[in-house]
Amino acid sequence: MGRKIRVLIIDDSALVRDILEKGLSADPDIEVVGKAPDVYIARDKIVFKKPDVLTLDVEMPKMDGVEFLKKLMPQYPIAVVMVSSMTSSTSKITLDALEAGAIDFVLKPSNKVGSGLNEMMKELIEKIKIASKVDVSKWKKQEYSQIINKTKTSNVLEGSTDKVIAIGASTGGTVALTKIINEFPQDIPGTVIVQHMPPVFTKMFADKLNETAKVEVKEAQNGDRIITGRVLIAPGGLHMEVIRSGGYYIVQCKEGEKVNGHCPSVDVLFDSVAKNVGVNSIGVILTGMGRDGAFGMLNMRNNGARTIAQDEQSSVVFGMPLEAYKCGGAEKLVNLSDINQSIIRLIKEIK
C-alpha cells in the first residue's frame, strides 16, 4: 500500500474534531496527523506535521476560514476541504472560501448521529482523496489572483436569440464559472448551468454572480424563459431540463433520483438540450470529478451541437472534461482563459 494521505482537522468543537478523526481514521488510505481548535494552533501544526489536506470549519473563533485561507494560500498552498453547516451566513463564507483556494466542501448533518453522519463522512473521505491529488501550487504563484475580474468580452453578438449555451461543472467549477460569466457580454445567448452544489448554495452563488456580471444571473425556477443576456443556474436538489414552449425555450426544474450520483445532473440537462435545441446549442464541460455530462455532451454533439471541454492544465480536477473528450462528446479541450472566446466563435459559426 502506498503512502497515506496526511490530514489535519481544524474545528473549534472538540466533539466534531473527535467525530471527524474517528471517521477519517477508519479509511485505510487516510492518516489524521493532528487536530486544532483554531487557525493559530493549526498554523503551527501545518508547519511541523506537513499535512496533505486540511479539513477546515467555516466558522472559527479569532479568524474565520476565509481569512485564514487568504493568508495561508499565498505562503503555504495546501489542499483544503471546508466543513460547513447549512445556514445563509455559512453558505456565503463557504463560497468565499472556494474563491480563496478551498478545493471543495461538505455539509455537516443536522444531527451528528445516524445515516446523515455516515453519508457526510463518506463524502468527506472521497473529497479528501480528490483534494490530495490537486496541484495547489498555482496559489503560491498567484496565477489565480486576477481570476475574478471585471473584464468583459467586447464582441457583439447579433441574431443569437434562438441559441442556447449549456454548461456543466463540479469541483472547482465555482471559480471557473465566475471567470466565464463575468466575461459574458450583455447579448450572450441564454445560458443554462448545472454546478454540482446543494440547495441554498446555488441561490447564494447565483446572487453573488448577479452582482458582478453584465448579464442577469439567477437560480432557475420552473418555467423560467431562456433569453438573451440571462444565465439560469439549476437549483440544488432538482434536475433542470430545457424544453420548447411555443416560440421560445423554458426550463423545467423537478425532483428526481440522482443521475451519476448527482441532482442536479449535467447529463439530464445536456440530454434535454440535445433533444430540444440540437444544432442551435453549445455545450461546455468544466472542471469536476467523475463523468457526469460526458454522454449527455456526446448526445448533444450527435444532434448537431458544438461542444468544448476545459483542458487539464486549467482544471482543478480533470475528470468530467477528460471523460467528455474521451467518449467523443467534446470536440476539443480549451484552457479556461480561452473558453469565452471559443464560445463566441462557435456562436458565430451556428447558422
Protein Blocks (a to p, Z undefined) as FASTA:
>chain_A
ZZddddddddfbfklmmmmmmmmmmpmkbccfbdcfbfklmmmmmmmnopabdcddfbdg
hiafklmmmmmmmmmgcdddddddddfklmmmmmmmmmnopabdcdddfbfghjllmmmm
mmmmmmmmmmmmpcfklmmnommmmmmccbdcfbdcehklmpccdddddehklmmmmmmm
mmpcfklccddddddddehjlmmmmmmmmmmmmbdcddddehiacdehiacdddehiacd
dddehjbccddddddddeehiacdfklmmmmmmmmnmmmpccdddededjehjlmmmmmm
mnopacddddfklpmblcklmmmmmnomambdcdfklmmmmmmmmmmmpZZ
